[in-house]
Amino acid sequence: MDLRARVDRDVALTETALARVKLAPPPRSHLRKVAEDFLGMARAYFDDARHFRERGELEKALANVNYAHGWLDAGARIGLFEVGGDDQLFTLSE
């Protein structure tokens, strides 16, 4: 698989994952802000990945999309995000 195809695949996968996550902590929980921060970081890295892809900077795009998905995986694994038990898009503990 060439680099462009890999970036496109990972961007599509992470876009699907971003659409699937829901914040798990209740609104007044101190963990709600942590969950919002994790999601904000994932979105920022994802936006950067798309920006770099559009500019043809595929190595930077790949790095950023993988950071984005890493934030989502971490949030799902520690219970900040509800992902419906989806262990195909997310790395879950069980």
MOPAC internal coordinates of N, CA, C and O (Angstrom, degrees):
PM7 1SCF
backbone

  N    0.0000 0     0.00 0     0.00 0    0    0    0
  C    1.4449 1     0.00 0     0.00 0    1    0    0
  C    1.5344 1   107.69 1     0.00 0    2    1    0
  O    1.2310 1   120.85 1   -50.01 1    3    2    1
  N    1.3140 1   115.98 1   129.99 1    3    2    1
  C    1.4610 1   118.20 1   179.59 1    5    3    2
  C    1.5281 1   110.31 1   -78.48 1    6    5    3
  O    1.2310 1   121.37 1   -12.42 1    7    6    5
  N    1.3260 1   114.99 1   167.58 1    7    6    5
  C    1.4656 1   120.46 1  -173.77 1    9    7    6
  C    1.5222 1   112.03 1   -61.61 1   10    9    7
  O    1.2310 1   119.70 1   138.08 1   11   10    9
  N    1.3262 1   118.18 1   -41.92 1   11   10    9
  C    1.4789 1   121.33 1   179.47 1   13   11   10
  C    1.5299 1   110.28 1   -59.20 1   14   13   11
  O    1.2310 1   120.25 1   134.28 1   15   14   13
  N    1.3053 1   117.12 1   -45.72 1   15   14   13
  C    1.4659 1   120.63 1  -179.42 1   17   15   14
  C    1.5243 1   110.93 1   -64.62 1   18   17   15
  O    1.2310 1   120.66 1   141.42 1   19   18   17
  N    1.3228 1   116.35 1   -38.58 1   19   18   17
  C    1.4636 1   119.92 1   179.23 1   21   19   18
  C    1.5236 1   111.08 1   -65.71 1   22   21   19
  O    1.2310 1   120.53 1   135.30 1   23   22   21
  N    1.3218 1   116.60 1   -44.70 1   23   22   21
  C    1.4682 1   120.49 1   178.04 1   25   23   22
  C    1.5256 1   109.78 1   -61.04 1   26   25   23
  O    1.2310 1   120.39 1   132.75 1   27   26   25
  N    1.3239 1   116.85 1   -47.25 1   27   26   25
  C    1.4626 1   120.52 1  -179.69 1   29   27   26
  C    1.5265 1   111.35 1   -59.73 1   30   29   27
  O    1.2310 1   120.47 1   137.79 1   31   30   29
  N    1.3320 1   116.71 1   -42.21 1   31   30   29
  C    1.4731 1   120.85 1   179.30 1   33   31   30
  C    1.5251 1   110.70 1   -64.04 1   34   33   31
  O    1.2310 1   120.27 1   133.79 1   35   34   33
  N    1.3356 1   117.10 1   -46.21 1   35   34   33
  C    1.4603 1   120.41 1  -177.67 1   37   35   34
  C    1.5260 1   112.15 1   -68.68 1   38   37   35
  O    1.2310 1   120.04 1   144.17 1   39   38   37
  N    1.3199 1   117.53 1   -35.83 1   39   38   37
  C    1.4692 1   120.89 1   176.18 1   41   39   38
  C    1.5294 1   109.40 1   -63.50 1   42   41   39
  O    1.2310 1   120.11 1   134.75 1   43   42   41
  N    1.3204 1   117.39 1   -45.25 1   43   42   41
  C    1.4685 1   120.67 1   179.52 1   45   43   42
  C    1.5293 1   111.01 1   -62.93 1   46   45   43
  O    1.2310 1   120.31 1   137.88 1   47   46   45
  N    1.3267 1   117.01 1   -42.12 1   47   46   45
  C    1.4573 1   121.53 1   179.30 1   49   47   46
  C    1.5249 1   111.40 1   -62.80 1   50   49   47
  O    1.2310 1   120.58 1   134.64 1   51   50   49
  N    1.3216 1   116.50 1   -45.36 1   51   50   49
  C    1.4609 1   120.42 1  -178.81 1   53   51   50
  C    1.5263 1   111.10 1   -70.57 1   54   53   51
  O    1.2310 1   120.11 1   145.93 1   55   54   53
  N    1.3121 1   117.39 1   -34.07 1   55   54   53
  C    1.4678 1   120.26 1   175.52 1   57   55   54
  C    1.5230 1   110.26 1   -61.42 1   58   57   55
  O    1.2310 1   120.43 1   138.04 1   59   58   57
  N    1.3161 1   116.79 1   -41.96 1   59   58   57
  C    1.4650 1   121.20 1   176.92 1   61   59   58
  C    1.5287 1   110.47 1   -63.68 1   62   61   59
  O    1.2310 1   120.66 1   136.57 1   63   62   61
  N    1.3284 1   116.34 1   -43.43 1   63   62   61
  C    1.4634 1   120.74 1   179.60 1   65   63   62
  C    1.5268 1   111.32 1   -62.86 1   66   65   63
  O    1.2310 1   120.40 1   137.08 1   67   66   65
  N    1.3254 1   116.85 1   -42.92 1   67   66   65
  C    1.4739 1   120.23 1   178.41 1   69   67   66
  C    1.5238 1   111.32 1   -60.52 1   70   69   67
  O    1.2310 1   120.39 1   142.15 1   71   70   69
  N    1.3078 1   116.85 1   -37.85 1   71   70   69
  C    1.4663 1   120.55 1   179.84 1   73   71   70
  C    1.5297 1   111.58 1   -70.57 1   74   73   71
  O    1.2310 1   120.15 1   155.29 1   75   74   73
  N    1.3226 1   117.32 1   -24.71 1   75   74   73
  C    1.4508 1   121.38 1  -175.44 1   77   75   74
  C    1.5229 1   113.63 1   -85.60 1   78   77   75
  O    1.2310 1   119.51 1   149.78 1   79   78   77
  N    1.3339 1   118.53 1   -30.22 1   79   78   77
  C    1.4670 1   119.81 1  -173.49 1   81   79   78
  C    1.5239 1   111.83 1   -69.93 1   82   81   79
  O    1.2310 1   122.22 1   -36.34 1   83   82   81
  N    1.3120 1   113.36 1   143.66 1   83   82   81
  C    1.4625 1   121.29 1   172.84 1   85   83   82
  C    1.5251 1   106.18 1  -130.26 1   86   85   83
  O    1.2310 1   120.83 1   -37.22 1   87   86   85
  N    1.3140 1   116.02 1   142.78 1   87   86   85
  C    1.4546 1   120.15 1   178.57 1   89   87   86
  C    1.5276 1   109.27 1   -66.66 1   90   89   87
  O    1.2310 1   120.32 1   -51.95 1   91   90   89
  N    1.3169 1   116.99 1   128.05 1   91   90   89
  C    1.4651 1   121.31 1  -176.15 1   93   91   90
  C    1.5263 1   113.94 1   -87.55 1   94   93   91
  O    1.2310 1   119.08 1   139.20 1   95   94   93
  N    1.3456 1   119.35 1   -40.80 1   95   94   93
  C    1.4631 1   118.39 1  -176.48 1   97   95   94
  C    1.5386 1   112.12 1   -67.43 1   98   97   95
  O    1.2310 1   120.29 1   -34.03 1   99   98   97
  N    1.3265 1   117.06 1   145.97 1   99   98   97
  C    1.4583 1   119.95 1   176.46 1  101   99   98
  C    1.5350 1   111.00 1   -60.87 1  102  101   99
  O    1.2310 1   119.98 1   -25.54 1  103  102  101
  N    1.3138 1   117.65 1   154.46 1  103  102  101
  C    1.4691 1   121.31 1  -175.99 1  105  103  102
  C    1.5256 1   115.07 1   -53.03 1  106  105  103
  O    1.2310 1   119.23 1   145.27 1  107  106  105
  N    1.3176 1   119.08 1   -34.73 1  107  106  105
  C    1.4722 1   120.72 1  -176.27 1  109  107  106
  C    1.5275 1   113.09 1   -93.29 1  110  109  107
  O    1.2310 1   120.29 1  -179.29 1  111  110  109
  N    1.3073 1   117.05 1     0.71 1  111  110  109
  C    1.4631 1   120.90 1   179.04 1  113  111  110
  C    1.5246 1   110.42 1   -74.46 1  114  113  111
  O    1.2310 1   120.61 1   -35.59 1  115  114  113
  N    1.3403 1   116.43 1   144.41 1  115  114  113
  C    1.4659 1   118.66 1   176.03 1  117  115  114
  C    1.5291 1   111.12 1   -64.51 1  118  117  115
  O    1.2310 1   120.16 1   156.88 1  119  118  117
  N    1.3249 1   117.31 1   -23.12 1  119  118  117
  C    1.4640 1   120.24 1   177.84 1  121  119  118
  C    1.5321 1   113.04 1   -74.66 1  122  121  119
  O    1.2310 1   120.58 1   164.77 1  123  122  121
  N    1.3244 1   116.50 1   -15.23 1  123  122  121
  C    1.4645 1   119.32 1   177.72 1  125  123  122
  C    1.5209 1   110.26 1   -61.58 1  126  125  123
  O    1.2310 1   120.12 1   136.96 1  127  126  125
  N    1.3299 1   117.37 1   -43.04 1  127  126  125
  C    1.4696 1   121.02 1   179.12 1  129  127  126
  C    1.5250 1   110.86 1   -65.27 1  130  129  127
  O    1.2310 1   120.26 1   144.08 1  131  130  129
  N    1.3184 1   117.10 1   -35.92 1  131  130  129
  C    1.4646 1   120.81 1   176.95 1  133  131  130
  C    1.5317 1   109.45 1   -64.83 1  134  133  131
  O    1.2310 1   120.55 1   134.95 1  135  134  133
  N    1.3233 1   116.55 1   -45.05 1  135  134  133
  C    1.4647 1   120.69 1   178.53 1  137  135  134
  C    1.5299 1   110.83 1   -61.82 1  138  137  135
  O    1.2310 1   120.65 1   137.05 1  139  138  137
  N    1.3184 1   116.37 1   -42.95 1  139  138  137
  C    1.4679 1   120.25 1   178.28 1  141  139  138
  C    1.5289 1   111.01 1   -62.48 1  142  141  139
  O    1.2310 1   120.74 1   142.32 1  143  142  141
  N    1.3289 1   116.20 1   -37.68 1  143  142  141
  C    1.4667 1   120.61 1   178.30 1  145  143  142
  C    1.5301 1   110.64 1   -65.94 1  146  145  143
  O    1.2310 1   120.11 1   134.43 1  147  146  145
  N    1.3188 1   117.39 1   -45.57 1  147  146  145
  C    1.4652 1   120.80 1   178.22 1  149  147  146
  C    1.5264 1   110.19 1   -58.91 1  150  149  147
  O    1.2310 1   120.78 1   134.56 1  151  150  149
  N    1.3338 1   116.12 1   -45.44 1  151  150  149
  C    1.4616 1   119.77 1  -179.33 1  153  151  150
  C    1.5305 1   110.82 1   -66.27 1  154  153  151
  O    1.2310 1   120.43 1   140.54 1  155  154  153
  N    1.3186 1   116.79 1   -39.46 1  155  154  153
  C    1.4626 1   120.65 1   177.28 1  157  155  154
  C    1.5216 1   111.76 1   -61.94 1  158  157  155
  O    1.2310 1   120.30 1   139.03 1  159  158  157
  N    1.3294 1   117.04 1   -40.97 1  159  158  157
  C    1.4627 1   120.65 1   177.59 1  161  159  158
  C    1.5270 1   110.39 1   -64.59 1  162  161  159
  O    1.2310 1   120.44 1   136.39 1  163  162  161
  N    1.3141 1   116.77 1   -43.61 1  163  162  161
  C    1.4725 1   120.33 1   179.05 1  165  163  162
  C    1.5241 1   110.52 1   -60.71 1  166  165  163
  O    1.2310 1   120.45 1   135.34 1  167  166  165
  N    1.3173 1   116.74 1   -44.66 1  167  166  165
  C    1.4753 1   119.76 1   179.94 1  169  167  166
  C    1.5209 1   111.75 1   -65.38 1  170  169  167
  O    1.2310 1   120.12 1   140.49 1  171  170  169
  N    1.3260 1   117.37 1   -39.51 1  171  170  169
  C    1.4661 1   120.59 1  -179.97 1  173  171  170
  C    1.5261 1   110.53 1   -64.14 1  174  173  171
  O    1.2310 1   120.23 1   133.13 1  175  174  173
  N    1.3240 1   117.16 1   -46.87 1  175  174  173
  C    1.4675 1   119.85 1   177.94 1  177  175  174
  C    1.5298 1   110.86 1   -63.94 1  178  177  175
  O    1.2310 1   120.17 1   141.95 1  179  178  177
  N    1.3287 1   117.27 1   -38.05 1  179  178  177
  C    1.4646 1   120.62 1   179.02 1  181  179  178
  C    1.5281 1   110.46 1   -64.23 1  182  181  179
  O    1.2310 1   120.43 1   135.66 1  183  182  181
  N    1.3254 1   116.78 1   -44.34 1  183  182  181
  C    1.4675 1   119.99 1   177.28 1  185  183  182
  C    1.5203 1   110.98 1   -60.84 1  186  185  183
  O    1.2310 1   120.38 1   139.19 1  187  186  185
  N    1.3278 1   116.88 1   -40.81 1  187  186  185
  C    1.4694 1   120.39 1   177.01 1  189  187  186
  C    1.5270 1   110.58 1   -63.21 1  190  189  187
  O    1.2310 1   120.15 1   139.66 1  191  190  189
  N    1.3265 1   117.32 1   -40.34 1  191  190  189
  C    1.4643 1   120.83 1   178.95 1  193  191  190
  C    1.5307 1   110.70 1   -59.62 1  194  193  191
  O    1.2310 1   120.49 1   134.81 1  195  194  193
  N    1.3124 1   116.67 1   -45.19 1  195  194  193
  C    1.4769 1   119.60 1   178.88 1  197  195  194
  C    1.5223 1   111.04 1   -64.71 1  198  197  195
  O    1.2310 1   120.44 1   140.52 1  199  198  197
  N    1.3250 1   116.77 1   -39.48 1  199  198  197
  C    1.4624 1   121.34 1   178.37 1  201  199  198
  C    1.5384 1   110.46 1   -60.47 1  202  201  199
  O    1.2310 1   120.70 1   130.70 1  203  202  201
  N    1.3212 1   116.26 1   -49.30 1  203  202  201
  C    1.4627 1   119.69 1  -179.11 1  205  203  202
  C    1.5279 1   111.38 1   -66.00 1  206  205  203
  O    1.2310 1   120.21 1   144.05 1  207  206  205
  N    1.3295 1   117.20 1   -35.95 1  207  206  205
  C    1.4687 1   119.68 1   177.38 1  209  207  206
  C    1.5142 1   110.47 1   -62.28 1  210  209  207
  O    1.2310 1   120.67 1   135.67 1  211  210  209
  N    1.3233 1   116.32 1   -44.33 1  211  210  209
  C    1.4706 1   120.22 1   179.15 1  213  211  210
  C    1.5254 1   112.02 1   -61.86 1  214  213  211
  O    1.2310 1   120.49 1   147.62 1  215  214  213
  N    1.3248 1   116.66 1   -32.38 1  215  214  213
  C    1.4721 1   120.86 1   179.70 1  217  215  214
  C    1.5244 1   112.31 1   -84.17 1  218  217  215
  O    1.2310 1   120.22 1   175.89 1  219  218  217
  N    1.3223 1   117.18 1    -4.11 1  219  218  217
  C    1.4544 1   121.07 1  -179.22 1  221  219  218
  C    1.5129 1   113.97 1    81.68 1  222  221  219
  O    1.2310 1   120.15 1  -169.31 1  223  222  221
  N    1.3178 1   117.32 1    10.69 1  223  222  221
  C    1.4700 1   121.78 1   178.20 1  225  223  222
  C    1.5298 1   108.02 1   -90.84 1  226  225  223
  O    1.2310 1   121.86 1  -103.82 1  227  226  225
  N    1.3193 1   114.05 1    76.18 1  227  226  225
  C    1.4621 1   120.38 1  -168.70 1  229  227  226
  C    1.5152 1   113.89 1   -69.21 1  230  229  227
  O    1.2310 1   119.43 1   145.73 1  231  230  229
  N    1.3199 1   118.69 1   -34.27 1  231  230  229
  C    1.4578 1   120.14 1   177.83 1  233  231  230
  C    1.5293 1   110.57 1   -63.53 1  234  233  231
  O    1.2310 1   120.68 1   136.60 1  235  234  233
  N    1.3313 1   116.30 1   -43.40 1  235  234  233
  C    1.4687 1   120.17 1   177.68 1  237  235  234
  C    1.5222 1   110.69 1   -66.57 1  238  237  235
  O    1.2310 1   120.31 1   141.64 1  239  238  237
  N    1.3177 1   117.01 1   -38.36 1  239  238  237
  C    1.4686 1   120.61 1   178.10 1  241  239  238
  C    1.5220 1   110.58 1   -61.60 1  242  241  239
  O    1.2310 1   120.56 1   135.57 1  243  242  241
  N    1.3335 1   116.54 1   -44.43 1  243  242  241
  C    1.4593 1   120.54 1  -179.19 1  245  243  242
  C    1.5323 1   111.05 1   -64.21 1  246  245  243
  O    1.2310 1   120.70 1   136.70 1  247  246  245
  N    1.3140 1   116.27 1   -43.30 1  247  246  245
  C    1.4688 1   119.67 1   178.78 1  249  247  246
  C    1.5241 1   110.54 1   -61.17 1  250  249  247
  O    1.2310 1   120.28 1   135.01 1  251  250  249
  N    1.3113 1   117.07 1   -44.99 1  251  250  249
  C    1.4714 1   120.49 1  -177.06 1  253  251  250
  C    1.5167 1   112.45 1   -68.59 1  254  253  251
  O    1.2310 1   119.76 1   139.97 1  255  254  253
  N    1.3172 1   118.06 1   -40.03 1  255  254  253
  C    1.4657 1   118.91 1  -179.64 1  257  255  254
  C    1.5267 1   109.96 1   -67.86 1  258  257  255
  O    1.2310 1   120.38 1   146.68 1  259  258  257
  N    1.3308 1   116.87 1   -33.32 1  259  258  257
  C    1.4660 1   118.77 1   177.50 1  261  259  258
  C    1.5226 1   111.97 1   -71.96 1  262  261  259
  O    1.2310 1   119.77 1   144.60 1  263  262  261
  N    1.3157 1   118.04 1   -35.40 1  263  262  261
  C    1.4713 1   120.08 1   172.31 1  265  263  262
  C    1.5337 1   109.83 1   -62.40 1  266  265  263
  O    1.2310 1   120.29 1   135.92 1  267  266  265
  N    1.3220 1   117.06 1   -44.08 1  267  266  265
  C    1.4669 1   121.06 1   179.34 1  269  267  266
  C    1.5201 1   110.51 1   -56.31 1  270  269  267
  O    1.2310 1   120.89 1   131.17 1  271  270  269
  N    1.3217 1   115.91 1   -48.83 1  271  270  269
  C    1.4601 1   118.71 1  -177.55 1  273  271  270
  C    1.5297 1   111.00 1   -68.86 1  274  273  271
  O    1.2310 1   120.57 1   149.04 1  275  274  273
  N    1.3254 1   116.51 1   -30.96 1  275  274  273
  C    1.4625 1   120.13 1   176.00 1  277  275  274
  C    1.5173 1   112.44 1   -61.38 1  278  277  275
  O    1.2310 1   120.60 1   138.45 1  279  278  277
  N    1.3354 1   116.46 1   -41.55 1  279  278  277
  C    1.4708 1   120.03 1   176.43 1  281  279  278
  C    1.5282 1   110.42 1   -62.41 1  282  281  279
  O    1.2310 1   120.62 1   139.30 1  283  282  281
  N    1.3405 1   116.43 1   -40.70 1  283  282  281
  C    1.4669 1   119.55 1   179.20 1  285  283  282
  C    1.5237 1   111.02 1   -65.77 1  286  285  283
  O    1.2310 1   120.66 1   135.39 1  287  286  285
  N    1.3355 1   116.35 1   -44.61 1  287  286  285
  C    1.4654 1   119.89 1   178.20 1  289  287  286
  C    1.5209 1   111.52 1   -59.85 1  290  289  287
  O    1.2310 1   120.71 1   134.03 1  291  290  289
  N    1.3171 1   116.26 1   -45.97 1  291  290  289
  C    1.4679 1   120.03 1  -179.51 1  293  291  290
  C    1.5261 1   110.61 1   -61.48 1  294  293  291
  O    1.2310 1   120.40 1   135.06 1  295  294  293
  N    1.3167 1   116.84 1   -44.94 1  295  294  293
  C    1.4626 1   120.33 1   179.40 1  297  295  294
  C    1.5123 1   112.45 1   -63.02 1  298  297  295
  O    1.2310 1   120.45 1   139.67 1  299  298  297
  N    1.3193 1   116.74 1   -40.33 1  299  298  297
  C    1.4646 1   120.45 1   178.27 1  301  299  298
  C    1.5209 1   110.84 1   -66.89 1  302  301  299
  O    1.2310 1   120.87 1   137.96 1  303  302  301
  N    1.3077 1   115.95 1   -42.04 1  303  302  301
  C    1.4677 1   120.41 1  -175.76 1  305  303  302
  C    1.5288 1   112.57 1   -66.43 1  306  305  303
  O    1.2310 1   120.16 1   144.45 1  307  306  305
  N    1.3302 1   117.31 1   -35.55 1  307  306  305
  C    1.4688 1   118.63 1  -178.83 1  309  307  306
  C    1.5260 1   113.06 1   -94.89 1  310  309  307
  O    1.2310 1   120.40 1  -175.08 1  311  310  309
  N    1.3267 1   116.84 1     4.92 1  311  310  309
  C    1.4587 1   120.68 1   172.97 1  313  311  310
  C    1.5128 1   116.23 1    89.31 1  314  313  311
  O    1.2310 1   119.77 1  -166.25 1  315  314  313
  N    1.3316 1   118.05 1    13.75 1  315  314  313
  C    1.4630 1   120.21 1   176.56 1  317  315  314
  C    1.5212 1   111.95 1   -77.77 1  318  317  315
  O    1.2310 1   120.84 1   155.00 1  319  318  317
  N    1.3385 1   116.00 1   -25.00 1  319  318  317
  C    1.4601 1   121.54 1  -179.05 1  321  319  318
  C    1.5216 1   110.02 1  -120.10 1  322  321  319
  O    1.2310 1   121.08 1   -39.90 1  323  322  321
  N    1.3000 1   115.54 1   140.10 1  323  322  321
  C    1.4568 1   121.73 1   170.37 1  325  323  322
  C    1.5313 1   106.27 1   -91.77 1  326  325  323
  O    1.2310 1   120.75 1   -57.11 1  327  326  325
  N    1.3281 1   116.16 1   122.89 1  327  326  325
  C    1.4637 1   120.54 1  -177.62 1  329  327  326
  C    1.5253 1   112.03 1  -125.67 1  330  329  327
  O    1.2310 1   121.01 1  -165.44 1  331  330  329
  N    1.3252 1   115.67 1    14.56 1  331  330  329
  C    1.4554 1   119.72 1   176.32 1  333  331  330
  C    1.5175 1   114.67 1    63.99 1  334  333  331
  O    1.2310 1   120.44 1  -153.15 1  335  334  333
  N    1.3302 1   116.76 1    26.85 1  335  334  333
  C    1.4609 1   119.67 1   179.09 1  337  335  334
  C    1.5153 1   114.11 1    71.57 1  338  337  335
  O    1.2310 1   119.77 1  -164.75 1  339  338  337
  N    1.3203 1   118.04 1    15.25 1  339  338  337
  C    1.4638 1   122.59 1  -177.38 1  341  339  338
  C    1.5297 1   110.89 1   -72.39 1  342  341  339
  O    1.2310 1   121.00 1   -80.14 1  343  342  341
  N    1.3363 1   115.69 1    99.86 1  343  342  341
  C    1.4608 1   118.91 1   179.76 1  345  343  342
  C    1.5360 1   111.77 1   -96.00 1  346  345  343
  O    1.2310 1   120.82 1  -166.86 1  347  346  345
  N    1.3098 1   116.03 1    13.14 1  347  346  345
  C    1.4676 1   120.52 1   173.46 1  349  347  346
  C    1.5359 1   109.60 1   -92.93 1  350  349  347
  O    1.2310 1   120.56 1   139.56 1  351  350  349
  N    1.3305 1   116.53 1   -40.44 1  351  350  349
  C    1.4599 1   120.96 1   178.74 1  353  351  350
  C    1.5196 1   112.68 1   -89.88 1  354  353  351
  O    1.2310 1   120.11 1   157.22 1  355  354  353
  N    1.3290 1   117.40 1   -22.78 1  355  354  353
  C    1.4472 1   121.64 1  -172.99 1  357  355  354
  C    1.5219 1   110.72 1  -130.26 1  358  357  355
  O    1.2310 1   121.08 1   -29.01 1  359  358  357
  N    1.3335 1   115.54 1   150.99 1  359  358  357
  C    1.4543 1   121.31 1   175.08 1  361  359  358
  C    1.5255 1   107.24 1   -90.67 1  362  361  359
  O    1.2310 1   120.82 1   -73.12 1  363  362  361
  N    1.3109 1   116.05 1   106.88 1  363  362  361
  C    1.4537 1   121.74 1  -179.35 1  365  363  362
  C    1.5215 1   109.69 1  -103.41 1  366  365  363
  O    1.2310 1   120.44 1   -17.85 1  367  366  365
  N    1.3170 1   116.77 1   162.15 1  367  366  365
  C    1.4651 1   120.37 1  -175.04 1  369  367  366
  C    1.5280 1   112.73 1   -78.45 1  370  369  367
  O    1.2310 1   120.11 1   159.02 1  371  370  369
  N    1.3097 1   117.39 1   -20.98 1  371  370  369
  C    1.4799 1   119.42 1   179.97 1  373  371  370
  C    1.4945 1   110.40 1  -126.79 1  374  373  371
  O    1.2310 1   120.10 1   180.00 1  375  374  373

